[in-house]
Amino acid sequence: MNFLVTGGAGFIGSHLVERLVSSGHKVTVLDSLNTGKKENLSSVMDKIEFVCGDIRNYDLLRELIKNKDGVFHEAALASVQESFTKPTEYHDVNVNGTENILKLAKEFGIKVVYASSSSVYGNPTKIPIKEDDPKNPINPYAQTKLDDEKLASQYAKNGVQVIGLRYFNVFGERQSQTYAGVIKKFVQMVRYNQPPVINGDGSQTRDFVYVGDVVEANIAAMKSKVRHGFFNVGTNTTISVSELADLIIAAFGSSLKPVHGPELAGDVKVTRADITLANELLGWEPKINIKDWLKSVIKAKTNLDLITN
């Protein structure tokens, strides 16, 4: 099949592109290279069409989408902290850019699988979080993701096939500061014998999901007969930030002790995904556990650059 991947040079997008290419699909990547990197696609660059461009460029998008079988939409501005200082730009890229894709999906009758976020829930009222639980975004980035979902629902009523995947905290090779950035930060610090800095008291918990599992969720959603819906993509397990720091320190065999800094604005306290719906309707479940993955990667040492660079 012939797919467009927006944000395909980014952390998650590049892994998705590699997976599609390995399965024999034809792939076009659209990426502004604002945060994405061409080197993330080095293993497949000669097998794809790469276009440097912006999802706000409607005419460019139309040319790229008109002959595709589907769109994986990963492009977004995704820094919670930056979204407080650039709310208008975040809305323009994340919401207006997404609507461009939905308009064209309606015109050409193709399916869209796109990256939503667990941040739409804000601080949850109960754990684990189910898809129909209250939505209460607590930062401008999260609000753009909720606005995208409202758009997706509107377009779905007009016949567009669109599935939103609510990613929890994605980790893995080539991870950015945006997705599960705390892992990258802690590994970088401990690797060079510096104490990891925890924002707040460290009691905040996260549901970390491996990037390869996220890719499989995207593939499953595109293949599925589900026309519209929103699905949690997590693991239904948690680890606290303090536990994460201790795990990384221990894996390096270090005697360092974490230090604490101020809490970050817009940072949720608890995340944990109920993934029953994705399992039942998409046939998806995660395979990789963060604790085992971190221990193996840190032990191997030769793979550390895949996290920290």
DRENVEXPA-721514 format. One line per 5 residues: number of its first residue (from 0); their letters; for each residue x, y, z of C-alpha. Coordinates in Angstrom, 1 decimal. Layout:
<rs>
NUM> a> X,Y,Z; ... .
</rs>
This chain:
<rs>
0> mnflv> 0.0,0.0,0.0; 1.0,3.6,-0.3; 1.1,5.7,2.8; 1.9,9.3,3.9; 3.5,9.7,7.3 .
5> tggag> 3.5,13.2,8.6; 6.2,13.9,11.2; 8.0,10.9,9.8; 11.5,12.1,10.7; 10.6,12.4,14.3 .
10> figsh> 11.0,9.9,17.2; 7.8,7.9,16.7; 7.3,8.7,13.1; 10.7,7.4,12.0; 10.1,4.1,13.7 .
15> lverl> 6.7,3.8,12.0; 8.3,4.6,8.6; 10.9,1.8,9.1; 8.2,-0.6,10.0; 6.1,0.2,6.9 .
20> vssgh> 9.1,0.0,4.6; 10.1,-3.4,6.1; 6.6,-4.6,5.3; 6.9,-3.6,1.7; 4.7,-0.5,1.7 .
25> kvtvl> 5.4,2.6,-0.4; 6.0,5.5,2.0; 6.1,9.3,1.6; 7.3,11.3,4.6; 6.3,14.9,5.2 .
30> dslnt> 8.3,16.6,7.9; 9.2,20.3,8.6; 12.4,19.2,10.4; 11.4,21.5,13.2; 12.2,18.8,15.7 .
35> gkken> 12.6,15.8,13.3; 15.9,14.7,12.0; 16.8,13.3,8.6; 19.3,11.0,10.2; 16.4,9.2,12.0 .
40> lssvm> 15.5,7.9,8.6; 19.1,7.0,7.4; 18.3,3.3,7.2; 15.4,3.8,4.8; 16.0,7.2,3.1 .
45> dkief> 16.8,5.5,-0.2; 13.5,3.6,-0.1; 11.1,6.5,0.6; 10.1,9.8,-0.8; 11.0,12.6,1.7 .
50> vcgdi> 9.4,16.0,1.5; 10.4,18.9,3.8; 7.3,20.8,4.4; 4.6,21.9,6.8; 1.1,20.4,7.4 .
55> rnydl> -0.3,23.9,7.3; 0.6,24.0,3.6; -2.8,22.8,2.2; -1.8,22.7,-1.4; 1.3,20.7,-0.7 .
60> lreli> -0.7,18.3,1.5; -3.3,17.8,-1.2; -0.6,16.8,-3.7; 0.8,14.3,-1.3; -2.5,12.8,-0.1 .
65> knkdg> -4.4,12.5,-3.3; -2.9,9.2,-4.4; -2.4,7.6,-0.9; -4.2,4.6,0.7; -3.9,6.1,4.2 .
70> vfhea> -2.3,8.7,6.3; -0.4,8.2,9.6; -0.4,11.7,11.2; 2.4,12.1,13.7; 3.3,15.7,13.1 .
75> alasv> 2.8,18.1,16.0; 4.5,20.6,18.2; 4.7,18.6,21.4; 6.5,20.4,24.2; 4.2,21.0,27.2 .
80> qesft> 6.5,23.8,28.6; 6.9,25.5,25.2; 3.1,25.4,24.7; 2.6,27.9,27.5; 4.8,30.5,25.7 .
85> kptey> 3.6,29.7,22.2; -0.1,28.8,22.5; -1.2,30.4,19.2; 1.5,28.6,17.2; 0.6,25.3,18.9 .
90> hdvnv> -3.0,25.7,18.0; -2.1,26.7,14.4; 0.2,23.7,13.8; -1.6,21.0,15.9; -5.2,21.9,15.3 .
95> ngten> -5.3,23.8,11.9; -2.7,21.4,10.5; -4.8,18.4,11.6; -7.9,19.8,10.1; -6.2,20.2,6.7 .
100> ilkla> -5.5,16.4,6.8; -9.1,15.6,7.8; -10.5,17.8,5.0; -8.3,16.0,2.4; -9.2,12.6,3.9 .
105> kefgi> -12.8,13.4,3.3; -12.1,14.6,-0.2; -10.1,11.5,-1.2; -11.9,8.9,1.0; -8.9,7.7,2.9 .
110> kvvya> -8.3,6.6,6.5; -6.3,8.6,9.0; -4.6,7.2,12.1; -3.2,10.0,14.2; -1.3,10.7,17.4 .
115> ssssv> -3.5,12.0,20.1; -2.3,12.1,23.7; -3.1,10.9,27.2; -2.7,14.5,28.2; -6.3,15.1,27.2 .
120> ygnpt> -7.3,13.5,30.5; -5.3,16.0,32.6; -5.1,14.8,36.2; -7.4,11.8,36.1; -10.3,11.2,38.5 .
125> kipik> -9.6,7.4,38.7; -7.0,4.9,37.7; -6.6,3.2,35.3; -7.9,5.7,32.8; -10.6,4.6,30.4 .
130> eddpk> -11.3,6.3,27.1; -14.7,7.7,28.2; -13.3,9.2,31.4; -13.5,13.0,31.8; -11.2,15.2,29.7 .
135> npinp> -9.5,18.0,31.5; -6.3,19.3,29.8; -4.1,21.3,32.0; -1.8,22.9,29.5; -2.1,24.4,26.0 .
140> yaqtk> -0.5,21.4,24.3; -3.1,19.1,25.8; -5.9,21.4,24.8; -4.7,21.2,21.1; -5.0,17.4,21.3 .
145> lddek> -8.5,17.6,22.7; -9.4,20.1,20.0; -8.1,17.6,17.4; -10.3,14.9,18.9; -13.4,17.2,18.6 .
150> lasqy> -12.5,17.8,14.9; -12.0,14.1,14.3; -15.4,13.3,15.7; -17.0,16.0,13.6; -15.4,14.7,10.4 .
155> akngv> -16.2,11.1,11.3; -19.9,12.1,11.3; -19.4,13.2,7.7; -17.9,9.8,6.8; -14.2,10.2,7.4 .
160> qvigl> -12.4,7.2,8.8; -10.2,8.5,11.6; -8.7,6.9,14.6; -7.0,8.8,17.4; -4.4,7.0,19.5 .
165> ryfnv> -3.9,8.4,22.9; -0.2,7.8,23.5; 0.9,7.6,27.1; 4.7,8.1,27.8; 6.5,6.8,24.8 .
170> fgerq> 10.1,5.6,25.2; 12.7,3.9,23.1; 15.6,4.4,20.7; 16.0,7.9,19.3; 13.6,9.3,21.9 .
175> sqtya> 13.3,13.0,22.1; 13.2,15.4,25.1; 9.4,15.6,24.4; 8.4,12.0,24.6; 9.4,10.4,27.9 .
180> gvikk> 12.2,13.0,28.1; 12.8,12.2,31.7; 14.3,8.8,30.7; 16.7,10.5,28.2; 17.6,13.1,30.8 .
185> fvqmv> 18.3,10.7,33.6; 20.4,8.3,31.4; 22.4,11.2,30.1; 23.2,12.5,33.6; 24.0,9.1,35.2 .
190> rynqp> 26.0,8.0,32.2; 28.3,11.0,32.9; 28.3,10.6,36.7; 25.9,13.4,37.4; 23.0,13.0,39.8 .
195> pving> 19.6,12.9,38.0; 17.4,16.0,38.8; 13.8,15.2,39.7; 11.2,17.9,39.2; 9.1,17.9,42.3 .
200> dgsqt> 9.1,15.1,44.9; 9.3,12.2,42.4; 6.0,10.6,43.5; 4.4,11.4,40.1; 3.8,8.1,38.2 .
205> rdfvy> 3.9,7.4,34.5; 2.7,4.7,32.2; 5.7,4.2,29.8; 5.0,2.4,26.5; 7.7,1.3,24.1 .
210> vgdvv> 7.9,3.0,20.7; 7.9,-0.3,18.9; 4.6,-1.2,20.6; 3.2,2.2,19.6; 4.1,1.5,16.0 .
215> eania> 2.2,-1.8,16.1; -0.8,0.1,17.5; -0.7,2.4,14.5; -0.5,-0.5,12.1; -3.3,-2.4,13.9 .
220> amksk> -5.6,0.7,13.8; -5.0,1.3,10.1; -5.7,-2.4,9.3; -8.7,-2.6,11.5; -12.3,-2.3,10.4 .
225> vrhgf> -12.9,0.3,13.0; -13.9,3.5,11.2; -13.7,5.9,14.1; -12.6,5.9,17.7; -10.1,6.9,20.3 .
230> fnvgt> -7.8,4.3,22.0; -5.4,4.4,24.9; -1.9,3.3,23.9; -0.1,2.4,27.2; 0.7,-0.6,29.3 .
235> nttis> -1.6,-0.4,32.4; 1.5,-0.4,34.5; 3.3,2.5,36.2; 6.6,3.5,37.7; 7.2,6.6,39.7 .
240> vsela> 9.8,9.2,38.6; 11.8,8.4,41.8; 11.7,4.7,41.0; 12.8,5.4,37.5; 15.8,7.4,38.7 .
245> dliia> 16.8,4.7,41.2; 16.4,2.0,38.5; 18.8,3.9,36.1; 21.3,4.5,38.8; 21.3,0.9,39.8 .
250> afgss> 21.6,-0.3,36.2; 24.8,1.7,35.9; 26.1,0.4,39.1; 26.4,3.9,40.4; 26.1,5.3,44.0 .
255> lkpvh> 24.7,8.6,42.9; 21.6,10.0,44.7; 18.9,12.0,42.9; 18.4,15.7,43.6; 15.1,17.5,43.5 .
260> gpela> 14.1,20.7,41.7; 10.8,22.6,41.4; 7.7,21.0,39.9; 7.0,21.7,36.2; 4.0,23.7,35.3 .
265> gdvkv> 1.3,21.7,33.5; 2.8,18.3,34.7; 0.2,15.7,35.5; 0.5,13.6,38.7; -0.6,10.2,37.6 .
270> tradi> -1.0,8.3,34.4; -2.0,4.7,33.8; -3.9,3.4,30.8; -6.7,1.0,30.7; -6.0,-0.7,27.3 .
275> tlane> -8.9,-3.1,27.2; -10.5,-1.3,24.3; -7.4,-1.3,22.1; -7.0,-5.0,22.8; -10.6,-5.9,22.1 .
280> llgwe> -11.2,-3.8,19.0; -7.7,-3.5,17.5; -6.2,-6.7,18.7; -3.3,-4.8,20.1; -1.3,-5.3,23.3 .
285> pkini> 2.2,-4.0,24.4; 5.1,-6.4,24.5; 8.0,-4.5,26.0; 8.4,-3.7,29.7; 10.3,-0.5,30.5 .
290> kdwlk> 12.3,-1.9,33.4; 13.6,-4.9,31.4; 14.3,-2.6,28.4; 16.3,-0.1,30.4; 18.3,-2.7,32.2 .
295> svika> 19.2,-4.4,28.9; 20.1,-1.2,27.1; 22.2,0.2,29.9; 23.9,-3.2,30.4; 24.8,-3.3,26.7 .
300> ktnld> 26.3,0.2,26.8; 26.9,0.2,23.1; 23.2,1.1,22.6; 23.2,4.1,25.0; 23.7,6.6,22.2 .
305> litn> 20.3,5.5,20.8; 18.8,7.0,23.9; 21.0,10.0,24.7; 21.8,11.5,21.3 .
</rs>
